[in-house]
């Protein structure tokens, strides 16, 4: 993530006093907070905002936080921290089962909340995001071979096996040039002949996948050699 880009925090809290207080404190800590007001269409609002993290109350108009968390998990993997006055173990268990990442009980210390927000952001986007062996980071995207998926912020696109094999090699070698021979070896199939054009098709489709999630990654052809992954200016 560019240093000039702030983490967007979506605040889903119907108590205006608490919501405004959270917004004020988050601004002081350098975040870009957004307070939801349309509680009947929080999923559409979330898709539009594309937050990096969500603070979710449980008791809300129309539907509760559990409902919205479960629904949002169908299209976003961003961290969701529940904030509620409910302190029963069953409430916390229900929050986690519906896709929550953490649970803070009201009243809470703002320092503790900020620490929890920082921890979730580090896991999702920062120093711990690429700790797993399966996930490779480059520029604004994360690639997962197990999931055959590229993710940018809250958007993901699925890849074919060949596309995944090619992009894994490009991610691992970036920003160095990868030869066509190296890439063709990645998609070599002993049971059938792999045409030279197969690689061209895979690269073309990968570029389209990047465009679908508005990634800044640029796959450039190096004439007579192969391809190099860089970042668009």
Phi, psi and omega in degrees: 000138178296143182297330182283345181273125182271152175288129179270125180247121178267120181260114179250091186212119184277348174279108187300322181298312180293318180300315180294323179295315177298316180300316180298314181292320180296324177297319180297330181271007175090010178270169176245089185276150177225125180265122178285144178230340181264082188286353179271351182217050183294329180295317179293324178295320180295317178299323181287319185281325185054061181289156175275337180204149180238134171257118191239120172281161179269310182277107183226161175295153177071287180228152182278173183297328178300315180300311183293322179298313179300320182289320181290333180294348178284343182224356178220145177248012181296151180300140176235119178253121177280139175232116186207154175280347178289126184242011179285146178302324182297325178293318181291321178296317180296323179297315180293321181293335180266008174110005179287153180255336180202169185216125179240130183267132175282145350288151184228161175277131180297326178297320179293317180298315180298320179297320179292322177297314179301318182296317180293322179292323177296319180293321185278323188228346189256223190295338180260355188297326183255019183292329180289145183295334184282332188262130178240133181254143168206131181052239185259014184234155173240138180243134178237119178287322180298321182268352185051058191212142170247135182233135172230119184053245183255009182251139179226150174230143180275149181240154170282169181298315180298316179299319180294320180295319179292313185289331175298317179296317179296318179296316184293326184266347184304141003267019180287159177284137176248127183289158177298323180299317178298317182290321177296325177296331180294324185256011179298131179239119182295338184272347179208156183283133178260116181284155178302324183291340180302321179293318179301317180296316180298316179297317180299317180291322179297318178300320178293322178299318179298320180295325181298328181253015177054041180285150177275355181292137180234123178261109184258138176278132176256108190306127177079000182236295184173231184222153178226136176267130178220195181237134179294143179281000000 
